[in-house]
Amino acid sequence: MGLREDKKKKTRKAISDMATELFIQRGYHNVTTSEIAEKAEVSVPTLFNYFPTKESLVFDEDAEVEQELVDAVLKRKKGQKILEALLEKGLSFLDSIPESHKKNFNKFMALIEGTPELSLYSKQMWMRHEQALANAIRRETKVKISVLEAGSIARFVLDSYHRSLSSANSKASLKSLFEIIGRGWRE
């Protein structure tokens, strides 16, 4: 990645983090995009160049997360089972979460669940991720499975990631949930 792209990525992340913090502190509807742009020292049109909607300010890693899920399946180690690769991806993700994000997880989830626009965006985002992951699973599995089965597996995987985040011992919870999925699905 070049310097320019790196700077854009850092700016995008800084804007998203700042906006999310404002939303958590004051409520989603009490913060305007012009206020966010002003605090971020960018124009409103520039803000919308980075984020097409106000909701997308909260979910700044949407596209990257989806690509990482698909890559976990498509670019897994030779001989590695799909579930093993997805568990490895989930554990790696848990390790990468900054302590500040872990401490604010309940506040973040309350923001999402308490704001209809964010709740809807979140559900639509996860449905896209589920579909992309299901397609990758279906393409890569050794045993032929239906669209319905691949979608169910993808949903269980994503739900396991989500549930483990709110657990006191996230890694142990994720491993446990993947054991359950593995017992029900044989590649």
TIVO-2410 file (N, C-alpha, C; in nm, 3 decimals):
# residues 187
REC num residu      c1      c2      c3 atome chaine
REC   1      M   0.085  -0.117   0.000     N      A
REC   1      M   0.000   0.000   0.000    CA      A
REC   1      M   0.089   0.124   0.000     C      A
REC   2      G   0.058   0.221  -0.087     N      A
REC   2      G   0.135   0.343  -0.096    CA      A
REC   2      G   0.103   0.438   0.018     C      A
REC   3      L   0.181   0.544   0.028     N      A
REC   3      L   0.162   0.643   0.134    CA      A
REC   3      L   0.024   0.706   0.128     C      A
REC   4      R  -0.020   0.740   0.009     N      A
REC   4      R  -0.150   0.805  -0.007    CA      A
REC   4      R  -0.265   0.715   0.041     C      A
REC   5      E  -0.260   0.587   0.000     N      A
REC   5      E  -0.363   0.493   0.041    CA      A
REC   5      E  -0.359   0.469   0.191     C      A
REC   6      D  -0.237   0.463   0.245     N      A
REC   6      D  -0.221   0.444   0.389    CA      A
REC   6      D  -0.279   0.562   0.467     C      A
REC   7      K  -0.254   0.682   0.418     N      A
REC   7      K  -0.308   0.802   0.483    CA      A
REC   7      K  -0.460   0.802   0.477     C      A
REC   8      K  -0.517   0.765   0.362     N      A
REC   8      K  -0.663   0.759   0.348    CA      A
REC   8      K  -0.722   0.657   0.445     C      A
REC   9      K  -0.657   0.544   0.456     N      A
REC   9      K  -0.705   0.439   0.547    CA      A
REC   9      K  -0.703   0.488   0.692     C      A
REC  10      K  -0.595   0.554   0.731     N      A
REC  10      K  -0.584   0.606   0.868    CA      A
REC  10      K  -0.687   0.715   0.894     C      A
REC  11      T  -0.707   0.803   0.796     N      A
REC  11      T  -0.807   0.909   0.809    CA      A
REC  11      T  -0.946   0.848   0.823     C      A
REC  12      R  -0.975   0.751   0.740     N      A
REC  12      R  -1.106   0.684   0.744    CA      A
REC  12      R  -1.130   0.620   0.881     C      A
REC  13      K  -1.030   0.552   0.932     N      A
REC  13      K  -1.042   0.487   1.063    CA      A
REC  13      K  -1.060   0.590   1.174     C      A
REC  14      A  -0.984   0.699   1.168     N      A
REC  14      A  -0.995   0.804   1.270    CA      A
REC  14      A  -1.134   0.868   1.269     C      A
REC  15      I  -1.187   0.893   1.150     N      A
REC  15      I  -1.321   0.951   1.139    CA      A
REC  15      I  -1.424   0.855   1.197     C      A
REC  16      S  -1.415   0.729   1.159     N      A
REC  16      S  -1.511   0.629   1.208    CA      A
REC  16      S  -1.505   0.615   1.360     C      A
REC  17      D  -1.385   0.605   1.414     N      A
REC  17      D  -1.371   0.591   1.560    CA      A
REC  17      D  -1.428   0.712   1.633     C      A
REC  18      M  -1.399   0.830   1.584     N      A
REC  18      M  -1.448   0.951   1.645    CA      A
REC  18      M  -1.600   0.959   1.637     C      A
REC  19      A  -1.656   0.928   1.520     N      A
REC  19      A  -1.801   0.932   1.502    CA      A
REC  19      A  -1.870   0.830   1.593     C      A
REC  20      T  -1.815   0.710   1.598     N      A
REC  20      T  -1.874   0.606   1.682    CA      A
REC  20      T  -1.872   0.647   1.829     C      A
REC  21      E  -1.763   0.705   1.871     N      A
REC  21      E  -1.754   0.753   2.010    CA      A
REC  21      E  -1.859   0.861   2.038     C      A
REC  22      L  -1.876   0.953   1.945     N      A
REC  22      L  -1.980   1.056   1.961    CA      A
REC  22      L  -2.119   0.993   1.967     C      A
REC  23      F  -2.144   0.896   1.881     N      A
REC  23      F  -2.274   0.829   1.881    CA      A
REC  23      F  -2.300   0.759   2.014     C      A
REC  24      I  -2.197   0.694   2.067     N      A
REC  24      I  -2.212   0.624   2.196    CA      A
REC  24      I  -2.238   0.725   2.308     C      A
REC  25      Q  -2.165   0.835   2.307     N      A
REC  25      Q  -2.178   0.935   2.413    CA      A
REC  25      Q  -2.311   1.009   2.408     C      A
REC  26      R  -2.352   1.050   2.288     N      A
REC  26      R  -2.466   1.141   2.279    CA      A
REC  26      R  -2.589   1.084   2.208     C      A
REC  27      G  -2.573   0.968   2.148     N      A
REC  27      G  -2.685   0.910   2.073    CA      A
REC  27      G  -2.671   0.938   1.925     C      A
REC  28      Y  -2.704   0.841   1.847     N      A
REC  28      Y  -2.689   0.848   1.702    CA      A
REC  28      Y  -2.762   0.968   1.642     C      A
REC  29      H  -2.885   0.990   1.686     N      A
REC  29      H  -2.967   1.096   1.627    CA      A
REC  29      H  -2.927   1.235   1.675     C      A
REC  30      N  -2.844   1.244   1.776     N      A
REC  30      N  -2.803   1.373   1.831    CA      A
REC  30      N  -2.669   1.421   1.774     C      A
REC  31      V  -2.615   1.348   1.679     N      A
REC  31      V  -2.488   1.384   1.617    CA      A
REC  31      V  -2.511   1.395   1.467     C      A
REC  32      T  -2.471   1.508   1.409     N      A
REC  32      T  -2.492   1.529   1.266    CA      A
REC  32      T  -2.364   1.498   1.188     C      A
REC  33      T  -2.382   1.470   1.061     N      A
REC  33      T  -2.265   1.444   0.976    CA      A
REC  33      T  -2.182   1.571   0.960     C      A
REC  34      S  -2.245   1.687   0.961     N      A
REC  34      S  -2.167   1.811   0.950    CA      A
REC  34      S  -2.082   1.831   1.076     C      A
REC  35      E  -2.133   1.792   1.192     N      A
REC  35      E  -2.055   1.801   1.315    CA      A
REC  35      E  -1.936   1.704   1.310     C      A
REC  36      I  -1.960   1.586   1.260     N      A
REC  36      I  -1.851   1.487   1.247    CA      A
REC  36      I  -1.745   1.539   1.151     C      A
REC  37      A  -1.789   1.591   1.037     N      A
REC  37      A  -1.695   1.646   0.939    CA      A
REC  37      A  -1.612   1.759   1.001     C      A
REC  38      E  -1.678   1.846   1.073     N      A
REC  38      E  -1.607   1.959   1.136    CA      A
REC  38      E  -1.503   1.908   1.236     C      A
REC  39      K  -1.541   1.814   1.321     N      A
REC  39      K  -1.447   1.760   1.420    CA      A
REC  39      K  -1.332   1.685   1.353     C      A
REC  40      A  -1.360   1.623   1.240     N      A
REC  40      A  -1.257   1.548   1.167    CA      A
REC  40      A  -1.174   1.638   1.076     C      A
REC  41      E  -1.214   1.766   1.069     N      A
REC  41      E  -1.145   1.865   0.986    CA      A
REC  41      E  -1.145   1.827   0.839     C      A
REC  42      V  -1.263   1.781   0.795     N      A
REC  42      V  -1.286   1.754   0.653    CA      A
REC  42      V  -1.420   1.817   0.615     C      A
REC  43      S  -1.443   1.835   0.486     N      A
REC  43      S  -1.572   1.887   0.441    CA      A
REC  43      S  -1.675   1.775   0.445     C      A
REC  44      V  -1.801   1.813   0.443     N      A
REC  44      V  -1.908   1.712   0.441    CA      A
REC  44      V  -1.898   1.625   0.315     C      A
REC  45      P  -1.875   1.687   0.195     N      A
REC  45      P  -1.858   1.599   0.077    CA      A
REC  45      P  -1.740   1.502   0.091     C      A
REC  46      T  -1.631   1.546   0.153     N      A
REC  46      T  -1.518   1.456   0.175    CA      A
REC  46      T  -1.557   1.344   0.270     C      A
REC  47      L  -1.632   1.377   0.374     N      A
REC  47      L  -1.680   1.275   0.467    CA      A
REC  47      L  -1.759   1.169   0.391     C      A
REC  48      F  -1.846   1.214   0.300     N      A
REC  48      F  -1.927   1.119   0.224    CA      A
REC  48      F  -1.848   1.048   0.115     C      A
REC  49      N  -1.730   1.099   0.081     N      A
REC  49      N  -1.640   1.023  -0.008    CA      A
REC  49      N  -1.586   0.901   0.066     C      A
REC  50      Y  -1.562   0.917   0.196     N      A
REC  50      Y  -1.512   0.806   0.279    CA      A
REC  50      Y  -1.626   0.713   0.320     C      A
REC  51      F  -1.741   0.769   0.350     N      A
REC  51      F  -1.854   0.693   0.402    CA      A
REC  51      F  -1.980   0.733   0.328     C      A
REC  52      P  -2.040   0.645   0.250     N      A
REC  52      P  -2.156   0.682   0.169    CA      A
REC  52      P  -2.282   0.714   0.250     C      A
REC  53      T  -2.290   0.664   0.373     N      A
REC  53      T  -2.407   0.690   0.457    CA      A
REC  53      T  -2.362   0.717   0.601     C      A
REC  54      K  -2.449   0.776   0.678     N      A
REC  54      K  -2.419   0.800   0.819    CA      A
REC  54      K  -2.399   0.667   0.891     C      A
REC  55      E  -2.478   0.567   0.857     N      A
REC  55      E  -2.467   0.436   0.921    CA      A
REC  55      E  -2.331   0.371   0.895     C      A
REC  56      S  -2.279   0.392   0.776     N      A
REC  56      S  -2.151   0.328   0.741    CA      A
REC  56      S  -2.034   0.383   0.822     C      A
REC  57      L  -2.054   0.498   0.887     N      A
REC  57      L  -1.951   0.552   0.976    CA      A
REC  57      L  -1.922   0.456   1.091     C      A
REC  58      V  -2.022   0.383   1.134     N      A
REC  58      V  -2.009   0.291   1.247    CA      A
REC  58      V  -1.946   0.159   1.202     C      A
REC  59      F  -1.971   0.119   1.079     N      A
REC  59      F  -1.926  -0.010   1.029    CA      A
REC  59      F  -1.816   0.011   0.924     C      A
REC  60      D  -1.709   0.075   0.964     N      A
REC  60      D  -1.605   0.115   0.871    CA      A
REC  60      D  -1.527  -0.001   0.812     C      A
REC  61      E  -1.533  -0.117   0.873     N      A
REC  61      E  -1.455  -0.231   0.824    CA      A
REC  61      E  -1.543  -0.335   0.753     C      A
REC  62      D  -1.661  -0.296   0.713     N      A
REC  62      D  -1.758  -0.386   0.652    CA      A
REC  62      D  -1.699  -0.466   0.535     C      A
REC  63      A  -1.648  -0.398   0.436     N      A
REC  63      A  -1.595  -0.467   0.316    CA      A
REC  63      A  -1.473  -0.552   0.349     C      A
REC  64      E  -1.387  -0.500   0.435     N      A
REC  64      E  -1.266  -0.573   0.473    CA      A
REC  64      E  -1.300  -0.702   0.547     C      A
REC  65      V  -1.397  -0.694   0.637     N      A
REC  65      V  -1.438  -0.813   0.714    CA      A
REC  65      V  -1.492  -0.919   0.620     C      A
REC  66      E  -1.577  -0.878   0.528     N      A
REC  66      E  -1.633  -0.974   0.433    CA      A
REC  66      E  -1.523  -1.042   0.351     C      A
REC  67      Q  -1.429  -0.963   0.303     N      A
REC  67      Q  -1.320  -1.018   0.223    CA      A
REC  67      Q  -1.234  -1.113   0.306     C      A
REC  68      E  -1.209  -1.079   0.431     N      A
REC  68      E  -1.128  -1.165   0.519    CA      A
REC  68      E  -1.198  -1.297   0.545     C      A
REC  69      L  -1.331  -1.295   0.559     N      A
REC  69      L  -1.406  -1.419   0.579    CA      A
REC  69      L  -1.391  -1.511   0.458     C      A
REC  70      V  -1.411  -1.453   0.341     N      A
REC  70      V  -1.400  -1.531   0.217    CA      A
REC  70      V  -1.256  -1.581   0.199     C      A
REC  71      D  -1.159  -1.493   0.224     N      A
REC  71      D  -1.018  -1.533   0.211    CA      A
REC  71      D  -0.980  -1.644   0.308     C      A
REC  72      A  -1.040  -1.643   0.427     N      A
REC  72      A  -1.011  -1.750   0.524    CA      A
REC  72      A  -1.045  -1.886   0.465     C      A
REC  73      V  -1.148  -1.891   0.384     N      A
REC  73      V  -1.188  -2.017   0.319    CA      A
REC  73      V  -1.104  -2.043   0.194     C      A
REC  74      L  -1.097  -1.944   0.107     N      A
REC  74      L  -1.032  -1.963  -0.023    CA      A
REC  74      L  -0.880  -1.973  -0.015     C      A
REC  75      K  -0.820  -1.908   0.083     N      A
REC  75      K  -0.675  -1.904   0.091    CA      A
REC  75      K  -0.621  -1.981   0.212     C      A
REC  76      R  -0.700  -2.078   0.257     N      A
REC  76      R  -0.656  -2.156   0.373    CA      A
REC  76      R  -0.536  -2.243   0.337     C      A
REC  77      K  -0.467  -2.289   0.439     N      A
REC  77      K  -0.349  -2.373   0.418    CA      A
REC  77      K  -0.389  -2.503   0.348     C      A
REC  78      K  -0.299  -2.554   0.270     N      A
REC  78      K  -0.325  -2.678   0.198    CA      A
REC  78      K  -0.359  -2.788   0.300     C      A
REC  79      G  -0.468  -2.857   0.277     N      A
REC  79      G  -0.511  -2.965   0.365    CA      A
REC  79      G  -0.591  -2.920   0.486     C      A
REC  80      Q  -0.599  -2.789   0.509     N      A
REC  80      Q  -0.673  -2.738   0.625    CA      A
REC  80      Q  -0.823  -2.741   0.596     C      A
REC  81      K  -0.899  -2.790   0.690     N      A
REC  81      K  -1.044  -2.793   0.674    CA      A
REC  81      K  -1.100  -2.651   0.685     C      A
REC  82      I  -1.213  -2.633   0.623     N      A
REC  82      I  -1.277  -2.501   0.619    CA      A
REC  82      I  -1.306  -2.450   0.760     C      A
REC  83      L  -1.364  -2.534   0.842     N      A
REC  83      L  -1.397  -2.491   0.978    CA      A
REC  83      L  -1.271  -2.456   1.058     C      A
REC  84      E  -1.165  -2.531   1.037     N      A
REC  84      E  -1.039  -2.501   1.106    CA      A
REC  84      E  -0.990  -2.362   1.065     C      A
REC  85      A  -0.998  -2.331   0.937     N      A
REC  85      A  -0.953  -2.201   0.887    CA      A
REC  85      A  -1.040  -2.088   0.943     C      A
REC  86      L  -1.170  -2.113   0.950     N      A
REC  86      L  -1.261  -2.010   1.003    CA      A
REC  86      L  -1.244  -1.991   1.153     C      A
REC  87      L  -1.216  -2.099   1.225     N      A
REC  87      L  -1.188  -2.087   1.368    CA      A
REC  87      L  -1.058  -2.008   1.387     C      A
REC  88      E  -0.956  -2.042   1.310     N      A
REC  88      E  -0.828  -1.971   1.317    CA      A
REC  88      E  -0.848  -1.822   1.290     C      A
REC  89      K  -0.932  -1.790   1.190     N      A
REC  89      K  -0.961  -1.650   1.158    CA      A
REC  89      K  -1.031  -1.581   1.275     C      A
REC  90      G  -1.127  -1.649   1.334     N      A
REC  90      G  -1.199  -1.592   1.448    CA      A
REC  90      G  -1.109  -1.567   1.567     C      A
REC  91      L  -1.022  -1.662   1.596     N      A
REC  91      L  -0.929  -1.646   1.709    CA      A
REC  91      L  -0.831  -1.532   1.682     C      A
REC  92      S  -0.785  -1.522   1.559     N      A
REC  92      S  -0.696  -1.414   1.521    CA      A
REC  92      S  -0.766  -1.279   1.536     C      A
REC  93      F  -0.891  -1.274   1.496     N      A
REC  93      F  -0.968  -1.151   1.511    CA      A
REC  93      F  -0.982  -1.113   1.658     C      A
REC  94      L  -1.013  -1.209   1.743     N      A
REC  94      L  -1.026  -1.180   1.886    CA      A
REC  94      L  -0.896  -1.125   1.943     C      A
REC  95      D  -0.783  -1.178   1.898     N      A
REC  95      D  -0.653  -1.129   1.943    CA      A
REC  95      D  -0.626  -0.985   1.897     C      A
REC  96      S  -0.685  -0.947   1.785     N      A
REC  96      S  -0.656  -0.816   1.727    CA      A
REC  96      S  -0.741  -0.702   1.785     C      A
REC  97      I  -0.841  -0.735   1.866     N      A
REC  97      I  -0.930  -0.631   1.919    CA      A
REC  97      I  -0.857  -0.553   2.027     C      A
REC  98      P  -0.846  -0.421   2.010     N      A
REC  98      P  -0.781  -0.340   2.115    CA      A
REC  98      P  -0.861  -0.345   2.246     C      A
REC  99      E  -0.792  -0.332   2.356     N      A
REC  99      E  -0.858  -0.335   2.488    CA      A
REC  99      E  -0.967  -0.230   2.498     C      A
REC 100      S  -0.945  -0.112   2.441     N      A
REC 100      S  -1.045  -0.006   2.447    CA      A
REC 100      S  -1.176  -0.050   2.380     C      A
REC 101      H  -1.166  -0.125   2.272     N      A
REC 101      H  -1.285  -0.175   2.203    CA      A
REC 101      H  -1.355  -0.282   2.287     C      A
REC 102      K  -1.276  -0.367   2.351     N      A
REC 102      K  -1.335  -0.471   2.436    CA      A
REC 102      K  -1.413  -0.409   2.551     C      A
REC 103      K  -1.357  -0.304   2.610     N      A
REC 103      K  -1.423  -0.237   2.723    CA      A
REC 103      K  -1.553  -0.171   2.680     C      A
REC 104      N  -1.559  -0.123   2.556     N      A
REC 104      N  -1.677  -0.051   2.508    CA      A
REC 104      N  -1.773  -0.139   2.428     C      A
REC 105      F  -1.749  -0.270   2.427     N      A
REC 105      F  -1.831  -0.358   2.343    CA      A
REC 105      F  -1.979  -0.350   2.379     C      A
REC 106      N  -2.011  -0.354   2.508     N      A
REC 106      N  -2.153  -0.350   2.548    CA      A
REC 106      N  -2.217  -0.217   2.510     C      A
REC 107      K  -2.143  -0.107   2.523     N      A
REC 107      K  -2.196   0.023   2.482    CA      A
REC 107      K  -2.216   0.027   2.331     C      A
REC 108      F  -2.122  -0.030   2.258     N      A
REC 108      F  -2.132  -0.033   2.112    CA      A
REC 108      F  -2.255  -0.114   2.070     C      A
REC 109      M  -2.272  -0.230   2.131     N      A
REC 109      M  -2.388  -0.314   2.096    CA      A
REC 109      M  -2.519  -0.246   2.135     C      A
REC 110      A  -2.520  -0.175   2.247     N      A
REC 110      A  -2.641  -0.102   2.287    CA      A
REC 110      A  -2.673   0.007   2.184     C      A
REC 111      L  -2.569   0.072   2.132     N      A
REC 111      L  -2.589   0.173   2.027    CA      A
REC 111      L  -2.653   0.108   1.904     C      A
REC 112      I  -2.598  -0.004   1.862     N      A
REC 112      I  -2.650  -0.073   1.742    CA      A
REC 112      I  -2.794  -0.118   1.765     C      A
REC 113      E  -2.816  -0.187   1.875     N      A
REC 113      E  -2.949  -0.244   1.902    CA      A
REC 113      E  -3.053  -0.136   1.933     C      A
REC 114      G  -3.009  -0.022   1.984     N      A
REC 114      G  -3.102   0.084   2.022    CA      A
REC 114      G  -3.127   0.187   1.913     C      A
REC 115      T  -3.063   0.171   1.799     N      A
REC 115      T  -3.079   0.264   1.687    CA      A
REC 115      T  -3.132   0.187   1.567     C      A
REC 116      P  -3.258   0.208   1.531     N      A
REC 116      P  -3.317   0.130   1.421    CA      A
REC 116      P  -3.234   0.130   1.293     C      A
REC 117      E  -3.179   0.246   1.255     N      A
REC 117      E  -3.101   0.253   1.132    CA      A
REC 117      E  -2.975   0.167   1.140     C      A
REC 118      L  -2.908   0.170   1.255     N      A
REC 118      L  -2.786   0.091   1.272    CA      A
REC 118      L  -2.817  -0.058   1.284     C      A
REC 119      S  -2.926  -0.088   1.349     N      A
REC 119      S  -2.967  -0.228   1.362    CA      A
REC 119      S  -2.997  -0.288   1.225     C      A
REC 120      L  -3.070  -0.214   1.144     N      A
REC 120      L  -3.102  -0.259   1.008    CA      A
REC 120      L  -2.976  -0.273   0.925     C      A
REC 121      Y  -2.888  -0.173   0.930     N      A
REC 121      Y  -2.763  -0.177   0.855    CA      A
REC 121      Y  -2.681  -0.299   0.896     C      A
REC 122      S  -2.673  -0.322   1.027     N      A
REC 122      S  -2.598  -0.436   1.080    CA      A
REC 122      S  -2.653  -0.568   1.027     C      A
REC 123      K  -2.784  -0.582   1.030     N      A
REC 123      K  -2.846  -0.706   0.982    CA      A
REC 123      K  -2.821  -0.725   0.833     C      A
REC 124      Q  -2.834  -0.619   0.756     N      A
REC 124      Q  -2.810  -0.629   0.612    CA      A
REC 124      Q  -2.663  -0.661   0.583     C      A
REC 125      M  -2.574  -0.601   0.660     N      A
REC 125      M  -2.431  -0.628   0.644    CA      A
REC 125      M  -2.401  -0.775   0.672     C      A
REC 126      W  -2.454  -0.827   0.784     N      A
REC 126      W  -2.429  -0.966   0.818    CA      A
REC 126      W  -2.491  -1.062   0.718     C      A
REC 127      M  -2.604  -1.024   0.660     N      A
REC 127      M  -2.663  -1.108   0.556    CA      A
REC 127      M  -2.573  -1.113   0.433     C      A
REC 128      R  -2.512  -1.000   0.396     N      A
REC 128      R  -2.417  -0.999   0.284    CA      A
REC 128      R  -2.295  -1.085   0.317     C      A
REC 129      H  -2.245  -1.071   0.438     N      A
REC 129      H  -2.129  -1.151   0.479    CA      A
REC 129      H  -2.164  -1.299   0.478     C      A
REC 130      E  -2.282  -1.330   0.529     N      A
REC 130      E  -2.328  -1.469   0.532    CA      A
REC 130      E  -2.334  -1.527   0.391     C      A
REC 131      Q  -2.389  -1.451   0.298     N      A
REC 131      Q  -2.401  -1.499   0.160    CA      A
REC 131      Q  -2.264  -1.519   0.096     C      A
REC 132      A  -2.175  -1.424   0.116     N      A
REC 132      A  -2.040  -1.435   0.059    CA      A
REC 132      A  -1.966  -1.555   0.118     C      A
REC 133      L  -1.978  -1.573   0.249     N      A
REC 133      L  -1.913  -1.687   0.314    CA      A
REC 133      L  -1.976  -1.818   0.268     C      A
REC 134      A  -2.107  -1.822   0.258     N      A
REC 134      A  -2.175  -1.944   0.212    CA      A
REC 134      A  -2.129  -1.981   0.071     C      A
REC 135      N  -2.116  -1.883  -0.015     N      A
REC 135      N  -2.070  -1.910  -0.152    CA      A
REC 135      N  -1.928  -1.968  -0.152     C      A
REC 136      A  -1.842  -1.912  -0.068     N      A
REC 136      A  -1.705  -1.962  -0.059    CA      A
REC 136      A  -1.702  -2.105  -0.004     C      A
REC 137      I  -1.781  -2.129   0.098     N      A
REC 137      I  -1.788  -2.264   0.157    CA      A
REC 137      I  -1.837  -2.364   0.054     C      A
REC 138      R  -1.939  -2.328  -0.016     N      A
REC 138      R  -1.998  -2.419  -0.114    CA      A
REC 138      R  -1.899  -2.452  -0.226     C      A
REC 139      R  -1.823  -2.353  -0.269     N      A
REC 139      R  -1.724  -2.374  -0.375    CA      A
REC 139      R  -1.609  -2.463  -0.328     C      A
REC 140      E  -1.573  -2.450  -0.200     N      A
REC 140      E  -1.451  -2.513  -0.151    CA      A
REC 140      E  -1.470  -2.647  -0.080     C      A
REC 141      T  -1.591  -2.678  -0.039     N      A
REC 141      T  -1.611  -2.800   0.038    CA      A
REC 141      T  -1.590  -2.924  -0.050     C      A
REC 142      K  -1.535  -3.027   0.010     N      A
REC 142      K  -1.510  -3.151  -0.063    CA      A
REC 142      K  -1.639  -3.230  -0.085     C      A
REC 143      V  -1.729  -3.219   0.011     N      A
REC 143      V  -1.857  -3.288   0.003    CA      A
REC 143      V  -1.959  -3.189  -0.051     C      A
REC 144      K  -2.027  -3.227  -0.156     N      A
REC 144      K  -2.126  -3.137  -0.216    CA      A
REC 144      K  -2.236  -3.104  -0.116     C      A
REC 145      I  -2.262  -2.975  -0.098     N      A
REC 145      I  -2.369  -2.932  -0.008    CA      A
REC 145      I  -2.460  -2.835  -0.081     C      A
REC 146      S  -2.582  -2.823  -0.033     N      A
REC 146      S  -2.681  -2.736  -0.096    CA      A
REC 146      S  -2.658  -2.590  -0.056     C      A
REC 147      V  -2.725  -2.502  -0.126     N      A
REC 147      V  -2.722  -2.359  -0.094    CA      A
REC 147      V  -2.774  -2.339   0.048     C      A
REC 148      L  -2.880  -2.410   0.083     N      A
REC 148      L  -2.939  -2.401   0.217    CA      A
REC 148      L  -2.839  -2.445   0.324     C      A
REC 149      E  -2.770  -2.555   0.301     N      A
REC 149      E  -2.672  -2.605   0.399    CA      A
REC 149      E  -2.554  -2.508   0.413     C      A
REC 150      A  -2.503  -2.459   0.301     N      A
REC 150      A  -2.391  -2.365   0.306    CA      A
REC 150      A  -2.431  -2.237   0.379     C      A
REC 151      G  -2.551  -2.190   0.352     N      A
REC 151      G  -2.601  -2.070   0.421    CA      A
REC 151      G  -2.616  -2.091   0.570     C      A
REC 152      S  -2.662  -2.208   0.609     N      A
REC 152      S  -2.677  -2.240   0.752    CA      A
REC 152      S  -2.541  -2.246   0.821     C      A
REC 153      I  -2.445  -2.309   0.756     N      A
REC 153      I  -2.310  -2.317   0.813    CA      A
REC 153      I  -2.252  -2.177   0.830     C      A
REC 154      A  -2.265  -2.096   0.725     N      A
REC 154      A  -2.214  -1.958   0.732    CA      A
REC 154      A  -2.282  -1.881   0.845     C      A
REC 155      R  -2.412  -1.898   0.859     N      A
REC 155      R  -2.484  -1.828   0.966    CA      A
REC 155      R  -2.434  -1.873   1.103     C      A
REC 156      F  -2.415  -2.003   1.121     N      A
REC 156      F  -2.366  -2.053   1.250    CA      A
REC 156      F  -2.226  -2.001   1.280     C      A
REC 157      V  -2.141  -1.995   1.178     N      A
REC 157      V  -2.005  -1.943   1.196    CA      A
REC 157      V  -2.010  -1.797   1.241     C      A
REC 158      L  -2.084  -1.714   1.167     N      A
REC 158      L  -2.093  -1.572   1.201    CA      A
REC 158      L  -2.158  -1.552   1.337     C      A
REC 159      D  -2.259  -1.631   1.368     N      A
REC 159      D  -2.324  -1.620   1.498    CA      A
REC 159      D  -2.226  -1.659   1.610     C      A
REC 160      S  -2.144  -1.757   1.585     N      A
REC 160      S  -2.043  -1.797   1.684    CA      A
REC 160      S  -1.944  -1.685   1.710     C      A
REC 161      Y  -1.900  -1.619   1.603     N      A
REC 161      Y  -1.811  -1.503   1.619    CA      A
REC 161      Y  -1.878  -1.398   1.708     C      A
REC 162      H  -2.002  -1.366   1.674     N      A
REC 162      H  -2.076  -1.263   1.747    CA      A
REC 162      H  -2.096  -1.300   1.894     C      A
REC 163      R  -2.142  -1.422   1.918     N      A
REC 163      R  -2.168  -1.465   2.056    CA      A
REC 163      R  -2.040  -1.468   2.141     C      A
REC 164      S  -1.931  -1.507   2.080     N      A
REC 164      S  -1.806  -1.517   2.158    CA      A
REC 164      S  -1.757  -1.379   2.203     C      A
REC 165      L  -1.790  -1.276   2.128     N      A
REC 165      L  -1.747  -1.141   2.164    CA      A
REC 165      L  -1.804  -1.095   2.298     C      A
REC 166      S  -1.924  -1.140   2.330     N      A
REC 166      S  -1.987  -1.096   2.455    CA      A
REC 166      S  -1.959  -1.190   2.571     C      A
REC 167      S  -1.879  -1.291   2.547     N      A
REC 167      S  -1.847  -1.389   2.650    CA      A
REC 167      S  -1.727  -1.343   2.734     C      A
REC 168      A  -1.723  -1.386   2.859     N      A
REC 168      A  -1.611  -1.352   2.947    CA      A
REC 168      A  -1.480  -1.411   2.895     C      A
REC 169      N  -1.487  -1.531   2.839     N      A
REC 169      N  -1.368  -1.593   2.780    CA      A
REC 169      N  -1.399  -1.619   2.632     C      A
REC 170      S  -1.375  -1.517   2.552     N      A
REC 170      S  -1.414  -1.519   2.411    CA      A
REC 170      S  -1.353  -1.635   2.333     C      A
REC 171      K  -1.225  -1.659   2.354     N      A
REC 171      K  -1.158  -1.764   2.278    CA      A
REC 171      K  -1.213  -1.902   2.312     C      A
REC 172      A  -1.229  -1.931   2.440     N      A
REC 172      A  -1.283  -2.061   2.481    CA      A
REC 172      A  -1.425  -2.078   2.429     C      A
REC 173      S  -1.502  -1.970   2.433     N      A
REC 173      S  -1.640  -1.977   2.382    CA      A
REC 173      S  -1.642  -2.005   2.233     C      A
REC 174      L  -1.555  -1.937   2.159     N      A
REC 174      L  -1.551  -1.958   2.014    CA      A
REC 174      L  -1.511  -2.102   1.981     C      A
REC 175      K  -1.412  -2.153   2.050     N      A
REC 175      K  -1.370  -2.291   2.028    CA      A
REC 175      K  -1.484  -2.388   2.057     C      A
REC 176      S  -1.555  -2.365   2.165     N      A
REC 176      S  -1.668  -2.450   2.204    CA      A
REC 176      S  -1.778  -2.447   2.098     C      A
REC 177      L  -1.811  -2.329   2.051     N      A
REC 177      L  -1.916  -2.317   1.949    CA      A
REC 177      L  -1.874  -2.384   1.818     C      A
REC 178      F  -1.748  -2.373   1.783     N      A
REC 178      F  -1.700  -2.439   1.661    CA      A
REC 178      F  -1.700  -2.590   1.676     C      A
REC 179      E  -1.677  -2.640   1.797     N      A
REC 179      E  -1.688  -2.785   1.819    CA      A
REC 179      E  -1.829  -2.832   1.791     C      A
REC 180      I  -1.926  -2.754   1.835     N      A
REC 180      I  -2.067  -2.789   1.811    CA      A
REC 180      I  -2.095  -2.790   1.661     C      A
REC 181      I  -2.050  -2.687   1.591     N      A
REC 181      I  -2.071  -2.682   1.446    CA      A
REC 181      I  -2.003  -2.802   1.379     C      A
REC 182      G  -1.881  -2.832   1.422     N      A
REC 182      G  -1.806  -2.942   1.362    CA      A
REC 182      G  -1.870  -3.078   1.382     C      A
REC 183      R  -1.934  -3.096   1.496     N      A
REC 183      R  -2.002  -3.224   1.519    CA      A
REC 183      R  -2.124  -3.241   1.432     C      A
REC 184      G  -2.180  -3.128   1.387     N      A
REC 184      G  -2.300  -3.134   1.305    CA      A
REC 184      G  -2.271  -3.133   1.156     C      A
REC 185      W  -2.149  -3.100   1.121     N      A
REC 185      W  -2.114  -3.090   0.979    CA      A
REC 185      W  -1.984  -3.164   0.954     C      A
REC 186      R  -1.985  -3.249   0.858     N      A
REC 186      R  -1.865  -3.322   0.818    CA      A
REC 186      R  -1.827  -3.278   0.679     C      A
REC 187      E  -1.707  -3.225   0.665     N      A
REC 187      E  -1.662  -3.181   0.533    CA      A
REC 187      E  -1.631  -3.300   0.446     C      A
***
